[in-house]
Amino acid sequence: MANDVRFEQRDAVDFAIIGSGSAGGIIAKELSTAGFNVIVFEQGPYRKASDFTHDEYSVIIESELLGGGPQQSGQTFRHNENEIATSPGVQPIRYAQTVGGSSVHFSANFWRFRESDFKERSMLGPISGTNFSDWPITYDEIEPYYTRVEWEIGVSGAPGPFDSYRSKPFPMPPLPVKSSGVLMEKAAKKLGLHAQNQPHAVLSQPFNGRSACIHCGHCMMFGCEAGAKSSTLAAMIPLAEASGNCEIRDRSAVFRIETDGTGRASEVLYYDKDGNEQSQKVKAVIVSANGAETSRLLLLSASAQHPDGLANSSGYVGRNLMFNAHGAVDGVFEEQLNEFKSVQVSRVIHDFYETDETRGFYGGGGIDARPLWAMTPIFHALEGMPHDVPRWGKAWKDEITNNFTRQMTFAIGTTSLAMDRNNITLDPNNTDQWGRPAIRATYHDHDDDLSTVQFLTHRAEELMDAAGARKFWSREVGLSNGGEHLLGTARMGDDPATSVVDRYHRSHDVPNLFICDGSSLVTSGRGQPTMTIMALAFRAAEHIAKAAHANEI
Amino acid sequence: MNKKDTVSRRGFLKSTGAATGASLLRIGAPSLAAIAQAACTARDEAAPFTTLGADEAADFAAVAARIIPTTDTPGASEAQVIYFWDNVLGGTQKGLLGAVRSFRDDINAGLDAVFSELSEADQDATLRMMEQDMRFEICRNLTIFGFFAMEKHGGNKGHVSWDLIGFKGHHGAWLPPFGYYDAQRDAEKTDGQ
């Protein structure tokens, strides 16, 4: 819908929302349709469904949706604070810069967390050297919002045997099974495990005026040209704009939240599309920029009253970064799977979700069946070859030629433990394309996280064997070098000494500053956080609107 | 997706900043240029290069043709990968131009002839000696990209690479069954009814 809403910079708007992704897009829709004036700041451009392509070279190699890659972002990475962080060839912190944020380019695997995820610390006890904690909310409190996500953005699926309870069925059936899913079912049956339907934020049927998935096979890392992926771009932002109360201010990179003499947020400073400094007066600010960008912005907004960064009296801004650890076992089969068609995943195994203390370490995860590398040709040729094949020449060409349509992966997503040593800080040497200090990630997986990946890699190898793979090989388990899941860096909690926001996402330090995105998560789940981020956003918006109506902001 | 970065991709991108920028382009004699154009063109009309000189294009095309050789099926030559190189090395991957030029120069410095004039066996032997070189990695990656990227980027002429591996990226939509095993399951279900 065409939208001409433009708010004056000198008039304080009710809410400035920094970020248009999984959380920001939902909060924008909720607050604007509730009658509040909202500006959504998005540093990327306003691409529409018709702008998305299958151009693998531009999207994956040239990082089109990521804003252009490491040269533009200046991001740096190191494994511990004694190292000087360097700028690796692949951008370490990966998220989409486009209206709709990473909900545009994610794979749309869409699990709810379980009841246990919110109270694992109480169930299992402390883990030394970590900030392992219970959430301030329970599954019961978030469940209605999981249901809202499913019914308002559009989620396809069917319940699995280990899922926590749901108050309403899925609004539409699961997407069709793929060959990888059939092979996983066969293997799981042999091993006494359970291959369940993978829920997706992708429409299996027309829904709310949007069309169903056309199985084009370009979900992961691509935008959906059919509008069937339930990004906030497809599902929420059109409703926000239709309210007449919401301006999407794209290509606007916020670099500072200004506070007034009373310590309240009063102004948002940003670079416009031409790189010129601009400012917007605000009554309240909601930061939903993702776990890395949110941390950076709060740290950049330090002032005399907030010397360590805005909302950072606890020192917890940027800390407890959790990527979710990952593993993969690749296999080749006799017949063609054609995994390049349709969504990534159709079946997932959740038998190893819970921590089992007999394993000797904390953690759990899921194993799903998907093309992964065999999704697109360049990705497959670069990353998907067995270790024992030459890297060029006839033998290599023959392997690619045979395997592309016959290959699949059992992909592993696991827990990450929250620790002080894993964090987002401002890089002292590098800047991004706008001149802001670059995001510096410091990350060294907890031994338990790596043990979990190793454990699940062995299970995935057993599954691949049982599935009848002609040949299979595993990714070596090692330290993370970056991530897409940017969790925990402004965690929610009741104690202002050990958390950044309260249970309703209001910052403990600044009454008119709210933070809601992946940074709010207290624990990491098992590798699919977006559903929970979206549920938190619906919940946060409800409480923020209530407080605003009561004049309590 | 998996976060692990293999040497190949990291290496390629890492080199972006490390490119020397030293241009060692030879001034090719007209006859050599004509040979070079002929060598790397399956194109209907020999399109001119915009970034590369004809002689260096001939060598790079020969390198690409050993990385993805023509066998009983098409390789880098048939996909006209060299036009992808020419396109991106003058554009988004300009920073790599110096590195690939210095790579070529180093290779040719040790030869009596130029690389493109060697036998395929000698070309393979030469590249095997250089395959740990970061600049070989760049050549390998450019060849993969040029072979498989959409035709609009310069290579993958007529989608030869996609036809080769069975990818049908230019199709926009699919219906189930997608592959052998889900089709087989559907068939079993139907039989069982």
Interface residues (C-beta under 8 A of the other chain):
Chain A: H54 D55 E56 Y57 I61 E62 G69 P70 Q71 P88 G89 V90 S107 P176 V177 K178 S179 G181 V182 L183 I214 H215 C216 G217 M220 M221 E225 F323 H326 G327 A328 F333 E335 Q336 L337 N338 E339 F340 K341 S342 L372 T376 P377 I378 A381 L382 E383 R391 W392 G393 K394 K397 D398 I400 T401 F404 T405 A411 R475 E476 G478 S480 N481 G482 G483 E484
Chain B: M1 N2 K3 K4 D5 T6 S8 R9 R10 G11 F12 L13 K14 S15 T16 G17 R66 I67 I68 P69 T71 T73 G75 T92 D124 L127 E131 R140 N141 I144 F145 F147 F148 A149 M150 K152 H153 S161 W162 L164 I165 G166 F167 K168 G169 H170 H171 G172 A173 W174 L175 P176 F178 G179 Y180 Y181 D182 Q184 R185
